[in-house]
Amino acid sequence: MRIFGVGSTTASPVATGSSIPHAPPILERSGHPSAPIPVQGPPVGAAVRTPLGETGLDVFPLILGGAEFGWNVDLEVSHDILDRYLERGGNVVHTADSHASGRSEHIIGQWLSTRGVRDAMVVATRVGANADHPGLGPVNLVRAVEASLRRLSTDRIDILYLDGAADSRTALDDTLATAEWLVDAGKVRALGAYGFTPERLVEARILSSAGYPRLTVLDAPYNILRRGDFEGDLRLVAGAQGMAVTPSHALQHGFLSGRHRSRSRAGLSVRGSQLVGSLNRRGNRLLRALDAVAAEVGVPDAAIAVAWLLAQKTVVAPIVNAYAPHHVEELVQGVGVRLSRAQLSELARAVD
């Protein structure tokens, strides 16, 4: 990984097992080892851009997810989070038409409009699971995209993720033929896949050789604790097809931030029930390993989880969700960290 210094046009390498040049000095943690480490100084990695596969888009290697916007995070805080992400060099925002029944798209659309930053951002959304326009059939697909465009206050979606988990019945050639019309009409720039099996990705590539549009981006749930779903045939197919992987659930519902280490702190919410599933011996071993590596590098646990993903083949930019602006500060530090082989091995041993 190579990064650009702030305001610089010359790339400089990242030292193995260390944070980026000009990153803030490590600050002493107070209390719990997962306490936030504030960031000072210039934006971390503000000029970092990497090609997103074959889309023709250059992106910051960390995508801000909007899954919590309109659900656990209100409009004002959501806009503060988006502001902070933009200030720290980010340029990709990801949501879905089903997140908070479309409220997430509304919030992002208002931010794009009021800040006047639409042309500076790569806007990605996922369709297929909204109750008003379910599935990937031709009619509902067009209606879903039109509805997302209205909510996002834009005339185009840069990356449209097709939710294969929500609809595996519609013939793929029908979906891709409709997607081709959307691309030709200028409503969509690039196509991505979510919830696609390896077999369906192969089918999509065969169809692309017959003239249908290509799926060039893949969103698959993946993190250091949840590896089995992706590491295998899905990764092999994605790699063989040259797909850019933008994994979601990068922090395993917040568990890998290190903030939640007991069942009592997890709470009784939906998110709490998701966290409880990781509060076991394996999860605790991993948290201890994250603590150790984070202390060596001088960044929060969440940044190490991001750095681990960026060290994996085919991964271009993880999708991360934030509940507060200071979470963005922690997460973006992972972009500037290259983990050493010893550190990667230490983390792998913790979950094996």
Buried (B, 14 or more C-beta within 10 A) or exposed (E): BEBBBBEEEEEEEBEEBBBBBBBBEBEEBEEEBBBBBEBEEBBBBBBBBBEBBBBEBEBBBBBBBBBBBBBBBEBEBBBBBBBBBBBBBBBBBBBBBBBBBBBBBBBBBBBBEEBEBBEEBBBBBBBBBBEEBBBBBBEBBBBBBEBBBEBBBBEBBBBBBBBBEBBBEBEBBEBBBBBBBBBEEEBBBBBBBBBBBBEBBBBBBEBBEEEBBBBBBBBBBBBBBBBEEBBEEBBEBBEEBEBBBBBBBBBBBBBBBBBBBEEEEBEEEEBBEBBBEBBEEEBEBBBEBBBBBBBBBBBBBBBBBBBBBBBBEBBBBBBBBBBBBBBBBBBBBBBBBBBBEEBBEBBBEBBE
